[in-house]
Amino acid sequence: MKLTFVLNGKTTSLEVAPDKRLLDLLREDLHMTGTKEGCGEGECGACTVIIDGEAVHSCLVLACQLEGRSVLTIEGLAENGELDRIQRNFVEETAVQCGYCTTGMIMSAKALLMHNPHPTVEEIRVALSGNICRCSGYSQIIRAVQRTAREMEEEQA
């Protein structure tokens, strides 16, 4: 089937099998390997992307569901070779260890901050609850999200 959607700000059209997962479309067809496959069942969050402003597990989305929609992946965050603020803060707060969960955590945090630029610690925990990290520990991840929210607020002042 012919599919047209916006990927990281650019209109994309291609032929897709109706049963192909978004995760596979990104990794295999579009060579966007920043989105990881962990469990393949929507439990770990490694494959999180943002569709129309909402964090979703791409292993649970069929590509055919993208028609006319907007998808943001980890590759779409950096601009002009500069990391997005949330990416930079993950690095600076040592919220990155093995890196496997990192892209999903960042995308979940980005979606949260798009809707709620002043989240409480509990709201951050809830937004990240669909993502599993086995290495770095959640305190650094929460600090990275808080720091990003603080920087966004200071920029608005």
QUIFENQUI-V226578 format. One record per run of one state. SS is the DSSP state (@ for helix, = for strand, . for the rest). FROM is the first residue (numbers start at 1). LEN is the number of residues. If there is no record, write none. Layout:
# QUIFENQUI-V226578
ss->SS from->FROM len->LEN
ss->SS from->FROM len->LEN
This chain:
# QUIFENQUI-V226578
ss->. from->1 len->1
ss->= from->2 len->6
ss->. from->8 len->2
ss->= from->10 len->6
ss->. from->16 len->5
ss->= from->21 len->1
ss->@ from->22 len->8
ss->. from->30 len->18
ss->= from->48 len->4
ss->. from->52 len->2
ss->= from->54 len->4
ss->@ from->58 len->3
ss->. from->61 len->1
ss->= from->62 len->1
ss->@ from->63 len->4
ss->. from->67 len->3
ss->= from->70 len->3
ss->. from->73 len->1
ss->@ from->74 len->3
ss->. from->77 len->2
ss->= from->79 len->1
ss->. from->80 len->2
ss->= from->82 len->1
ss->. from->83 len->2
ss->@ from->85 len->8
ss->. from->93 len->9
ss->@ from->102 len->14
ss->. from->116 len->5
ss->@ from->121 len->8
ss->. from->129 len->9
ss->@ from->138 len->19
ss->. from->157 len->1
